[in-house]
Amino acid sequence: MNKLTIIGNLTRDPESRTTASGSTVCSFSVAVNRRRSRNNNQPEADFFRVSAWNALGENCQKYLAKGRKVAVVGQVSVSTYQGQDGNTRASLDVMAEDVEFLSSRSDDAAYAPAAPANPVQSASVNSGFQEVVDDEDLPF
Protein backbone atom coordinates (compact mmCIF):
# COMPACT_ATOMS: atom_id res chain seq x y z
CA MET A 1 0.00 0.00 0.00
CA ASN A 2 1.34 3.42 -0.98
CA LYS A 3 -0.31 6.14 1.11
CA LEU A 4 1.34 9.24 2.52
CA THR A 5 -0.07 11.80 4.96
CA ILE A 6 1.65 15.16 5.32
CA ILE A 7 0.82 18.40 7.11
CA GLY A 8 2.58 21.57 6.05
CA ASN A 9 2.34 24.99 4.45
CA LEU A 10 2.05 25.92 0.78
CA THR A 11 5.27 27.39 -0.57
CA ARG A 12 3.58 29.14 -3.49
CA ASP A 13 0.11 29.84 -4.85
CA PRO A 14 -1.55 26.87 -6.58
CA GLU A 15 -1.49 26.68 -10.38
CA SER A 16 -4.29 25.04 -12.37
CA ARG A 17 -4.44 23.78 -15.90
CA THR A 18 -6.85 21.72 -17.98
CA THR A 19 -5.72 18.60 -19.80
CA ALA A 20 -6.65 17.81 -23.39
CA SER A 21 -9.33 15.43 -22.09
CA GLY A 22 -10.93 18.25 -20.07
CA SER A 23 -9.73 17.24 -16.58
CA THR A 24 -8.55 19.95 -14.22
CA VAL A 25 -5.29 19.49 -12.34
CA CYS A 26 -4.08 21.84 -9.61
CA SER A 27 -0.40 21.79 -8.63
CA PHE A 28 1.18 23.24 -5.51
CA SER A 29 4.13 22.62 -3.19
CA VAL A 30 3.96 21.85 0.52
CA ALA A 31 6.83 22.36 2.98
CA VAL A 32 6.80 19.97 5.94
CA ASN A 33 9.01 20.99 8.86
CA ARG A 34 11.17 18.31 10.43
CA ARG A 35 10.92 17.80 14.17
CA ARG A 36 14.68 18.00 14.58
CA SER A 37 17.22 20.01 12.69
CA ARG A 38 20.97 19.73 12.36
CA ASN A 39 21.38 23.45 12.87
CA ASN A 40 19.41 24.65 15.90
CA ASN A 41 18.99 28.12 14.41
CA GLN A 42 17.32 27.09 11.16
CA PRO A 43 14.59 24.40 11.04
CA GLU A 44 14.81 21.98 8.15
CA ALA A 45 11.93 21.09 5.87
CA ASP A 46 11.02 18.53 3.25
CA PHE A 47 9.25 19.72 0.12
CA PHE A 48 6.50 17.81 -1.70
CA ARG A 49 4.95 18.59 -5.07
CA VAL A 50 1.22 17.89 -4.92
CA SER A 51 -1.25 17.33 -7.78
CA ALA A 52 -4.99 17.43 -7.11
CA TRP A 53 -7.37 16.45 -9.89
CA ASN A 54 -10.89 17.43 -10.99
CA ALA A 55 -13.23 18.77 -8.25
CA LEU A 56 -10.54 18.46 -5.56
CA GLY A 57 -8.16 20.46 -7.73
CA GLU A 58 -10.78 23.12 -8.39
CA ASN A 59 -11.38 23.54 -4.64
CA CYS A 60 -7.65 23.76 -3.98
CA GLN A 61 -7.29 26.46 -6.63
CA LYS A 62 -10.23 28.38 -5.18
CA TYR A 63 -9.35 28.27 -1.47
CA LEU A 64 -5.60 27.78 -1.12
CA ALA A 65 -2.81 30.34 -1.27
CA LYS A 66 0.85 30.61 -0.34
CA GLY A 67 1.41 30.08 3.39
CA ARG A 68 -1.85 28.23 4.10
CA LYS A 69 -1.61 25.09 6.22
CA VAL A 70 -2.96 21.88 4.66
CA ALA A 71 -3.11 18.15 5.31
CA VAL A 72 -2.64 16.03 2.19
CA VAL A 73 -3.28 12.29 1.85
CA GLY A 74 -2.26 10.50 -1.32
CA GLN A 75 0.13 8.29 -3.21
CA VAL A 76 3.77 9.33 -3.30
CA SER A 77 6.29 8.78 -6.08
CA VAL A 78 9.91 9.79 -6.48
CA SER A 79 11.30 11.23 -9.69
CA THR A 80 14.86 12.24 -10.46
CA TYR A 81 16.16 15.05 -12.62
CA GLN A 82 19.37 16.88 -13.45
CA GLY A 83 19.79 20.19 -11.62
CA GLN A 84 21.30 23.27 -13.24
CA ASP A 85 24.55 22.50 -11.46
CA GLY A 86 24.66 19.04 -13.10
CA ASN A 87 23.87 17.10 -9.94
CA THR A 88 21.09 14.52 -9.87
CA ARG A 89 18.20 15.56 -7.64
CA ALA A 90 15.05 13.81 -6.42
CA SER A 91 11.53 15.15 -6.26
CA LEU A 92 8.74 13.79 -4.04
CA ASP A 93 5.43 13.94 -5.93
CA VAL A 94 2.06 13.30 -4.26
CA MET A 95 -1.15 12.56 -6.15
CA ALA A 96 -3.70 13.89 -3.66
CA GLU A 97 -6.69 11.77 -2.71
CA ASP A 98 -7.76 14.17 0.05
CA VAL A 99 -6.75 17.71 0.97
CA GLU A 100 -7.93 19.33 4.19
CA PHE A 101 -7.63 23.07 4.65
CA LEU A 102 -6.19 23.61 8.14
CA SER A 103 -5.67 27.37 8.22
CA SER A 104 -8.22 29.17 10.33
CA ARG A 105 -10.69 31.38 8.53
CA SER A 106 -9.66 34.21 10.83
CA ASP A 107 -6.07 33.82 9.57
CA ASP A 108 -7.02 35.35 6.26
CA ALA A 109 -9.77 37.79 5.33
CA ALA A 110 -10.13 36.07 1.93
CA TYR A 111 -11.74 33.10 3.68
CA ALA A 112 -14.37 35.20 5.43
CA PRO A 113 -17.64 35.62 3.54
CA ALA A 114 -19.00 39.11 3.20
CA ALA A 115 -21.14 40.01 6.22
CA PRO A 116 -24.73 41.02 5.44
CA ALA A 117 -25.65 44.64 6.10
CA ASN A 118 -28.47 43.67 8.50
CA PRO A 119 -27.97 40.12 9.85
CA VAL A 120 -31.43 39.90 11.45
CA GLN A 121 -33.21 40.73 8.20
CA SER A 122 -30.96 38.40 6.20
CA ALA A 123 -31.57 35.51 8.59
CA SER A 124 -35.32 35.98 8.49
CA VAL A 125 -35.37 36.24 4.70
CA ASN A 126 -33.05 33.26 4.13
CA SER A 127 -34.55 30.85 6.65
CA GLY A 128 -38.22 31.87 6.56
CA PHE A 129 -38.22 32.68 10.29
CA GLN A 130 -38.92 36.04 11.85
CA GLU A 131 -37.40 37.41 15.02
CA VAL A 132 -40.08 37.48 17.76
CA VAL A 133 -37.90 38.05 20.85
CA ASP A 134 -36.53 41.49 21.50
CA ASP A 135 -33.23 41.76 23.38
CA GLU A 136 -34.86 44.12 25.90
CA ASP A 137 -37.33 41.36 26.90
CA LEU A 138 -34.52 39.06 28.08
CA PRO A 139 -33.91 39.03 31.88
CA PHE A 140 -30.13 38.99 31.56
C-alpha positions in Angstrom: 0.0 0.0 0.0 1.3 3.4 -1.0 -0.3 6.1 1.1 1.3 9.2 2.5 -0.1 11.8 5.0 1.6 15.2 5.3 0.8 18.4 7.1 2.6 21.6 6.0 2.3 25.0 4.4 2.1 25.9 0.8 5.3 27.4 -0.6 3.6 29.1 -3.5 0.1 29.8 -4.8 -1.6 26.9 -6.6 -1.5 26.7 -10.4 -4.3 25.0 -12.4 -4.4 23.8 -15.9 -6.8 21.7 -18.0 -5.7 18.6 -19.8 -6.7 17.8 -23.4 -9.3 15.4 -22.1 -10.9 18.2 -20.1 -9.7 17.2 -16.6 -8.5 20.0 -14.2 -5.3 19.5 -12.3 -4.1 21.8 -9.6 -0.4 21.8 -8.6 1.2 23.2 -5.5 4.1 22.6 -3.2 4.0 21.9 0.5 6.8 22.4 3.0 6.8 20.0 5.9 9.0 21.0 8.9 11.2 18.3 10.4 10.9 17.8 14.2 14.7 18.0 14.6 17.2 20.0 12.7 21.0 19.7 12.4 21.4 23.4 12.9 19.4 24.6 15.9 19.0 28.1 14.4 17.3 27.1 11.2 14.6 24.4 11.0 14.8 22.0 8.1 11.9 21.1 5.9 11.0 18.5 3.2 9.2 19.7 0.1 6.5 17.8 -1.7 5.0 18.6 -5.1 1.2 17.9 -4.9 -1.2 17.3 -7.8 -5.0 17.4 -7.1 -7.4 16.4 -9.9 -10.9 17.4 -11.0 -13.2 18.8 -8.3 -10.5 18.5 -5.6 -8.2 20.5 -7.7 -10.8 23.1 -8.4 -11.4 23.5 -4.6 -7.7 23.8 -4.0 -7.3 26.5 -6.6 -10.2 28.4 -5.2 -9.4 28.3 -1.5 -5.6 27.8 -1.1 -2.8 30.3 -1.3 0.8 30.6 -0.3 1.4 30.1 3.4 -1.8 28.2 4.1 -1.6 25.1 6.2 -3.0 21.9 4.7 -3.1 18.2 5.3 -2.6 16.0 2.2 -3.3 12.3 1.8 -2.3 10.5 -1.3 0.1 8.3 -3.2 3.8 9.3 -3.3 6.3 8.8 -6.1 9.9 9.8 -6.5 11.3 11.2 -9.7 14.9 12.2 -10.5 16.2 15.1 -12.6 19.4 16.9 -13.5 19.8 20.2 -11.6 21.3 23.3 -13.2 24.5 22.5 -11.5 24.7 19.0 -13.1 23.9 17.1 -9.9 21.1 14.5 -9.9 18.2 15.6 -7.6 15.1 13.8 -6.4 11.5 15.1 -6.3 8.7 13.8 -4.0 5.4 13.9 -5.9 2.1 13.3 -4.3 -1.2 12.6 -6.1 -3.7 13.9 -3.7 -6.7 11.8 -2.7 -7.8 14.2 0.0 -6.8 17.7 1.0 -7.9 19.3 4.2 -7.6 23.1 4.6 -6.2 23.6 8.1 -5.7 27.4 8.2 -8.2 29.2 10.3 -10.7 31.4 8.5 -9.7 34.2 10.8 -6.1 33.8 9.6 -7.0 35.4 6.3 -9.8 37.8 5.3 -10.1 36.1 1.9 -11.7 33.1 3.7 -14.4 35.2 5.4 -17.6 35.6 3.5 -19.0 39.1 3.2 -21.1 40.0 6.2 -24.7 41.0 5.4 -25.7 44.6 6.1 -28.5 43.7 8.5 -28.0 40.1 9.9 -31.4 39.9 11.4 -33.2 40.7 8.2 -31.0 38.4 6.2 -31.6 35.5 8.6 -35.3 36.0 8.5 -35.4 36.2 4.7 -33.1 33.3 4.1 -34.6 30.8 6.6 -38.2 31.9 6.6 -38.2 32.7 10.3 -38.9 36.0 11.8 -37.4 37.4 15.0 -40.1 37.5 17.8 -37.9 38.1 20.8 -36.5 41.5 21.5 -33.2 41.8 23.4 -34.9 44.1 25.9 -37.3 41.4 26.9 -34.5 39.1 28.1 -33.9 39.0 31.9 -30.1 39.0 31.6 
